[in-house]
């Protein structure tokens, strides 16, 4: 099953906003009205598809931690139904000034050999989409925040390398 346009479109809108202008992204979503602005972005993604394909924003949530100018942010999406739809996004600030973000997603997938459902972690940059596979070998279908964060830390510490990378953008 292909990703639903509204769900997938929202994921890309928020990722592109974070990667295009980190300071503006932090200012827009880390402030007091960040959750309502995120909900407006969900509405914007839904407006781009026919009414029958729109998805309610049930479960959409934003968490902001740390300095609002350089926050760690988590976005929980409505439950994914198709491959490449995200359970959760993480925006991790770099040491750059002004702030830039590393963007990670925990996504629904299918194991190619068996067709079994699986979860995988990806990092998206301005030019690449890196697939790191399941969040952990011990819990390959774990959608828990703790497993997601542990996997991100391993990647940021250089302990995990991507299984594959795909060029994106033009």
Steps between C-alpha positions, in 0.01 A plus 500: 500500500636841404517776760186707536559840338389709801712306752804481273458861386496627858816304581682661209368851573629493857832336406563751221417791732756379756772440243441822302530746790581369847459831686160567339389143571600532867328837531181373335458172685691532830297795623173519687287451187714223352241225537228708333739592219581132455126423484464772235776331297306171528191682368709646217623152398143368507372792291724384215311173457139418407257505794463121495876459558528740794607365838400629842789630709417266788822426686697789351721632780804720550756484780771762539797458734782738586589845376224629266767644268659155462241246619475125480156440354282193452192484280266206539280445197161332475556124476658396171306264274740457207870461431712815534248667729660617824411409855722777633750764390795632701675830436841507663694830497860501391773715651479737204409863553245583381339169587467222244306183564564134443164345414411141586183303439371173635299356210272212415640254249485146368783248516566425131579129542191405701251782458482534880436843649806671644618832635806680370694813581601754238693824504419760238748767398463762229637257242469145638262263672696248710332175605641357824263204520311401815560708812667198663585140420334392824174684428468543122137612517536734799321834463584606857658843550782350706609268221477783249717728713753222569534434127542874427775523763682204341481673161615838638787325682608332173419149629246429225538550129218509244402177327415700189479861384286659232551839338209742540418841361605652174 
